[in-house]
Amino acid sequence: MKAIEVKVFDNDLEKAMRILKKKIQNDGLFKRLKLKKSYEKPSEFRRRKEREALRRQRIAVARSRRYR
């Protein structure tokens, strides 16, 4: 697990908190915490994993089409 670090300049904590929240969201930590909060049935787990894989495929295809 990598450390998430945010530097604070001129005691601007509000800006640092916004940056930290953005970094945590991009890292996927909020999503993992939400999933671990409650039990997920094995069938739901498989369905979610399939949906995530399809989404990654769609994004990859869209990116490859963009750079042709």
Distance bins in CASP14 RR format, pairs under 12 A and 6 or more apart:
PFRMAT RR
TARGET T0000
AUTHOR 0000-0000-0000
RMODE 2
METHOD distances of the structure
MODEL  1
1 27 0 0 0 0 1 0 0 0 0 0 0
1 28 0 0 0 0 0 1 0 0 0 0 0
1 29 0 0 0 0 1 0 0 0 0 0 0
1 32 0 0 0 0 0 1 0 0 0 0 0
2 23 0 0 0 0 0 1 0 0 0 0 0
2 24 0 0 0 0 0 1 0 0 0 0 0
2 27 0 0 0 0 1 0 0 0 0 0 0
2 28 0 0 0 0 0 1 0 0 0 0 0
2 29 0 0 0 0 0 1 0 0 0 0 0
3 20 0 0 0 0 0 1 0 0 0 0 0
3 23 0 0 0 0 0 1 0 0 0 0 0
3 24 0 0 0 0 0 1 0 0 0 0 0
3 27 0 0 0 0 0 1 0 0 0 0 0
4 16 0 0 0 0 0 1 0 0 0 0 0
4 19 0 0 0 0 1 0 0 0 0 0 0
4 20 1 0 0 1 0 0 0 0 0 0 0
4 21 0 0 0 0 0 1 0 0 0 0 0
4 22 0 0 0 0 0 1 0 0 0 0 0
4 23 1 0 1 0 0 0 0 0 0 0 0
4 24 1 0 0 1 0 0 0 0 0 0 0
4 25 0 0 0 0 0 1 0 0 0 0 0
4 26 0 0 0 0 1 0 0 0 0 0 0
4 27 1 0 0 1 0 0 0 0 0 0 0
4 28 0 0 0 0 0 1 0 0 0 0 0
4 29 0 0 0 0 1 0 0 0 0 0 0
5 16 0 0 0 0 0 1 0 0 0 0 0
5 19 0 0 0 0 0 1 0 0 0 0 0
5 20 0 0 0 0 1 0 0 0 0 0 0
5 23 0 0 0 0 1 0 0 0 0 0 0
5 24 0 0 0 0 0 1 0 0 0 0 0
5 27 0 0 0 0 0 1 0 0 0 0 0
6 12 0 0 0 0 0 1 0 0 0 0 0
6 13 0 0 0 0 0 1 0 0 0 0 0
6 14 0 0 0 0 0 1 0 0 0 0 0
6 15 0 0 0 0 1 0 0 0 0 0 0
6 16 1 0 1 0 0 0 0 0 0 0 0
6 17 0 0 0 0 1 0 0 0 0 0 0
6 18 0 0 0 0 1 0 0 0 0 0 0
6 19 1 0 1 0 0 0 0 0 0 0 0
6 20 1 0 1 0 0 0 0 0 0 0 0
6 21 0 0 0 0 1 0 0 0 0 0 0
6 22 0 0 0 0 1 0 0 0 0 0 0
6 23 1 0 0 1 0 0 0 0 0 0 0
6 24 0 0 0 0 1 0 0 0 0 0 0
7 13 0 0 0 0 0 1 0 0 0 0 0
7 15 0 0 0 0 0 1 0 0 0 0 0
7 16 1 0 0 1 0 0 0 0 0 0 0
7 19 0 0 0 0 1 0 0 0 0 0 0
7 20 0 0 0 0 0 1 0 0 0 0 0
7 23 0 0 0 0 0 1 0 0 0 0 0
8 14 0 0 0 0 0 1 0 0 0 0 0
8 15 0 0 0 0 1 0 0 0 0 0 0
8 16 1 0 1 0 0 0 0 0 0 0 0
8 17 0 0 0 0 1 0 0 0 0 0 0
8 18 0 0 0 0 0 1 0 0 0 0 0
8 19 0 0 0 0 1 0 0 0 0 0 0
8 20 0 0 0 0 1 0 0 0 0 0 0
9 15 1 0 0 1 0 0 0 0 0 0 0
9 16 0 0 0 0 1 0 0 0 0 0 0
9 19 0 0 0 0 0 1 0 0 0 0 0
10 16 0 0 0 0 0 1 0 0 0 0 0
12 18 0 0 0 0 1 0 0 0 0 0 0
12 19 0 0 0 0 1 0 0 0 0 0 0
13 19 0 0 0 0 0 1 0 0 0 0 0
13 20 0 0 0 0 1 0 0 0 0 0 0
14 20 0 0 0 0 0 1 0 0 0 0 0
14 21 0 0 0 0 0 1 0 0 0 0 0
15 21 0 0 0 0 0 1 0 0 0 0 0
15 22 0 0 0 0 0 1 0 0 0 0 0
16 22 0 0 0 0 0 1 0 0 0 0 0
16 23 0 0 0 0 0 1 0 0 0 0 0
17 23 0 0 0 0 0 1 0 0 0 0 0
17 24 0 0 0 0 0 1 0 0 0 0 0
18 24 0 0 0 0 0 1 0 0 0 0 0
18 25 0 0 0 0 0 1 0 0 0 0 0
19 25 0 0 0 0 0 1 0 0 0 0 0
19 26 0 0 0 0 0 1 0 0 0 0 0
20 26 0 0 0 0 0 1 0 0 0 0 0
20 27 0 0 0 0 0 1 0 0 0 0 0
20 29 0 0 0 0 0 1 0 0 0 0 0
20 30 0 0 0 0 0 1 0 0 0 0 0
21 27 0 0 0 0 0 1 0 0 0 0 0
21 28 0 0 0 0 0 1 0 0 0 0 0
21 29 0 0 0 0 0 1 0 0 0 0 0
21 30 0 0 0 0 1 0 0 0 0 0 0
22 28 0 0 0 0 0 1 0 0 0 0 0
22 29 0 0 0 0 0 1 0 0 0 0 0
22 30 0 0 0 0 0 1 0 0 0 0 0
23 29 0 0 0 0 1 0 0 0 0 0 0
23 30 0 0 0 0 0 1 0 0 0 0 0
24 30 1 0 0 1 0 0 0 0 0 0 0
24 31 0 0 0 0 1 0 0 0 0 0 0
24 32 0 0 0 0 0 1 0 0 0 0 0
24 33 0 0 0 0 1 0 0 0 0 0 0
25 31 0 0 0 0 1 0 0 0 0 0 0
25 32 0 0 0 0 0 1 0 0 0 0 0
25 33 0 0 0 0 0 1 0 0 0 0 0
25 34 0 0 0 0 0 1 0 0 0 0 0
27 33 0 0 0 0 0 1 0 0 0 0 0
28 34 0 0 0 0 1 0 0 0 0 0 0
28 35 0 0 0 0 0 1 0 0 0 0 0
28 52 0 0 0 0 0 1 0 0 0 0 0
29 35 0 0 0 0 0 1 0 0 0 0 0
29 36 0 0 0 0 0 1 0 0 0 0 0
30 36 0 0 0 0 0 1 0 0 0 0 0
30 37 0 0 0 0 0 1 0 0 0 0 0
31 37 0 0 0 0 0 1 0 0 0 0 0
31 48 0 0 0 0 0 1 0 0 0 0 0
31 52 0 0 0 0 0 1 0 0 0 0 0
34 40 0 0 0 0 0 1 0 0 0 0 0
34 48 0 0 0 0 0 1 0 0 0 0 0
35 44 0 0 0 0 0 1 0 0 0 0 0
35 45 0 0 0 0 1 0 0 0 0 0 0
35 48 0 0 0 0 1 0 0 0 0 0 0
35 49 0 0 0 0 0 1 0 0 0 0 0
35 52 0 0 0 0 0 1 0 0 0 0 0
38 44 0 0 0 0 0 1 0 0 0 0 0
39 45 0 0 0 0 1 0 0 0 0 0 0
40 46 0 0 0 0 1 0 0 0 0 0 0
40 47 0 0 0 0 1 0 0 0 0 0 0
40 48 1 0 0 1 0 0 0 0 0 0 0
40 49 0 0 0 0 0 1 0 0 0 0 0
41 47 0 0 0 0 1 0 0 0 0 0 0
41 48 0 0 0 0 0 1 0 0 0 0 0
42 48 0 0 0 0 0 1 0 0 0 0 0
42 49 0 0 0 0 0 1 0 0 0 0 0
43 49 0 0 0 0 0 1 0 0 0 0 0
43 50 0 0 0 0 0 1 0 0 0 0 0
44 50 0 0 0 0 0 1 0 0 0 0 0
44 51 0 0 0 0 0 1 0 0 0 0 0
45 51 0 0 0 0 0 1 0 0 0 0 0
45 52 0 0 0 0 0 1 0 0 0 0 0
46 52 0 0 0 0 0 1 0 0 0 0 0
46 53 0 0 0 0 0 1 0 0 0 0 0
47 53 0 0 0 0 0 1 0 0 0 0 0
47 54 0 0 0 0 0 1 0 0 0 0 0
48 54 0 0 0 0 0 1 0 0 0 0 0
48 55 0 0 0 0 0 1 0 0 0 0 0
49 55 0 0 0 0 0 1 0 0 0 0 0
49 56 0 0 0 0 0 1 0 0 0 0 0
50 56 0 0 0 0 0 1 0 0 0 0 0
50 57 0 0 0 0 0 1 0 0 0 0 0
51 57 0 0 0 0 0 1 0 0 0 0 0
51 58 0 0 0 0 0 1 0 0 0 0 0
52 58 0 0 0 0 0 1 0 0 0 0 0
52 59 0 0 0 0 0 1 0 0 0 0 0
53 59 0 0 0 0 0 1 0 0 0 0 0
53 60 0 0 0 0 0 1 0 0 0 0 0
54 60 0 0 0 0 0 1 0 0 0 0 0
54 61 0 0 0 0 0 1 0 0 0 0 0
55 61 0 0 0 0 0 1 0 0 0 0 0
55 62 0 0 0 0 0 1 0 0 0 0 0
56 62 0 0 0 0 0 1 0 0 0 0 0
56 63 0 0 0 0 0 1 0 0 0 0 0
57 63 0 0 0 0 0 1 0 0 0 0 0
57 64 0 0 0 0 0 1 0 0 0 0 0
58 64 0 0 0 0 0 1 0 0 0 0 0
58 65 0 0 0 0 0 1 0 0 0 0 0
59 65 0 0 0 0 0 1 0 0 0 0 0
59 66 0 0 0 0 0 1 0 0 0 0 0
60 66 0 0 0 0 0 1 0 0 0 0 0
60 67 0 0 0 0 0 1 0 0 0 0 0
61 67 0 0 0 0 0 1 0 0 0 0 0
61 68 0 0 0 0 0 1 0 0 0 0 0
62 68 0 0 0 0 0 1 0 0 0 0 0
END
